[in-house]
């Protein structure tokens, strides 16, 4: 009976959990990065802002899995400013604002975020 119980317990432990991803982890695909000094043609894809890092000394925006600072270029847009929950870009097609999709992030109403 113990053997049957052990077999049953080990048989049902093969349950798969959801895979968690870190939005701040850089992507291996750096084809969209353009430092501004490189004249290579970059791949055009939708820009997605996944995270903003602000530690009062440096501001970084994670766009399409790659970290960008103010002044850097991404797909022909220059990162103009990085705010609490958005990034402002400026390029030949005009200005664009990207927002962090923070619907699933627990918020503290006291910090105004």
C-alpha positions in Angstrom: 0.0 0.0 0.0 2.9 2.4 0.8 4.4 1.7 -2.6 1.2 2.5 -4.3 0.8 5.7 -2.4 4.4 6.8 -3.2 3.9 5.9 -6.8 0.7 8.0 -6.9 2.4 11.0 -5.1 5.4 11.0 -7.5 3.2 10.6 -10.5 1.2 13.7 -9.8 4.1 16.0 -9.0 4.8 16.6 -12.7 2.7 19.8 -12.7 4.1 22.7 -14.8 4.1 26.2 -13.4 3.8 29.4 -15.4 7.1 30.6 -16.6 8.0 33.9 -15.1 10.0 36.4 -17.1 12.1 39.3 -15.9 11.2 42.4 -17.9 14.5 44.0 -17.0 16.6 41.2 -18.4 18.2 42.3 -21.7 17.2 40.5 -24.8 19.6 38.5 -26.9 18.3 40.2 -30.0 20.1 43.6 -30.1 19.2 44.3 -33.7 17.0 47.2 -32.7 19.7 49.0 -30.8 21.4 52.0 -32.5 23.7 54.1 -30.4 23.4 57.0 -32.8 27.0 56.5 -34.1 26.1 53.5 -36.1 24.6 54.0 -39.5 23.4 50.4 -39.9 19.8 49.8 -40.8 17.8 48.5 -37.9 15.0 46.1 -37.8 11.6 47.8 -37.4 9.3 46.3 -34.8 6.7 47.6 -32.4 8.2 49.5 -29.4 7.1 48.1 -26.1 8.1 49.7 -22.8 8.3 46.9 -20.2 10.1 48.6 -17.2 11.6 51.9 -16.0 14.6 51.9 -13.6 15.1 55.1 -11.7 17.5 55.2 -8.7 17.9 59.0 -8.6 21.3 58.6 -10.2 20.5 57.0 -13.5 17.3 56.5 -15.4 16.9 53.6 -17.8 14.0 52.4 -19.9 13.6 48.8 -20.9 12.3 48.9 -24.5 11.8 45.6 -26.3 14.0 44.0 -23.7 17.0 46.3 -24.1 18.1 49.0 -21.7 18.1 52.6 -23.0 19.2 55.9 -21.3 18.1 59.4 -22.2 19.8 60.5 -25.4 20.1 57.1 -26.9 18.5 56.0 -30.1 16.0 53.2 -30.7 14.6 52.5 -34.2 15.2 56.0 -35.4 13.7 57.6 -32.2 15.8 59.5 -29.7 14.9 58.9 -26.0 14.0 62.4 -24.9 12.9 61.8 -21.3 12.2 59.0 -18.9 9.4 59.5 -16.4 7.8 57.4 -13.6 5.6 55.4 -16.0 6.4 56.6 -19.5 9.1 57.4 -22.0 9.0 60.2 -24.5 10.6 59.6 -27.9 11.3 62.0 -30.8 12.1 61.0 -34.4 11.5 61.8 -38.0 7.9 60.5 -37.7 7.2 62.9 -34.8 7.0 62.4 -31.1 5.8 59.2 -29.5 5.1 58.4 -25.8 5.4 54.8 -24.5 3.7 53.8 -21.3 4.5 50.9 -18.9 1.6 48.4 -18.9 1.4 48.2 -15.1 -2.1 46.7 -14.7 -0.7 43.6 -13.0 1.7 45.5 -10.7 0.7 46.0 -7.1 0.6 49.8 -6.5 1.1 52.0 -3.5 -1.4 54.8 -3.7 0.7 56.9 -1.4 3.6 57.3 -3.9 1.5 58.6 -6.8 2.4 55.9 -9.2 
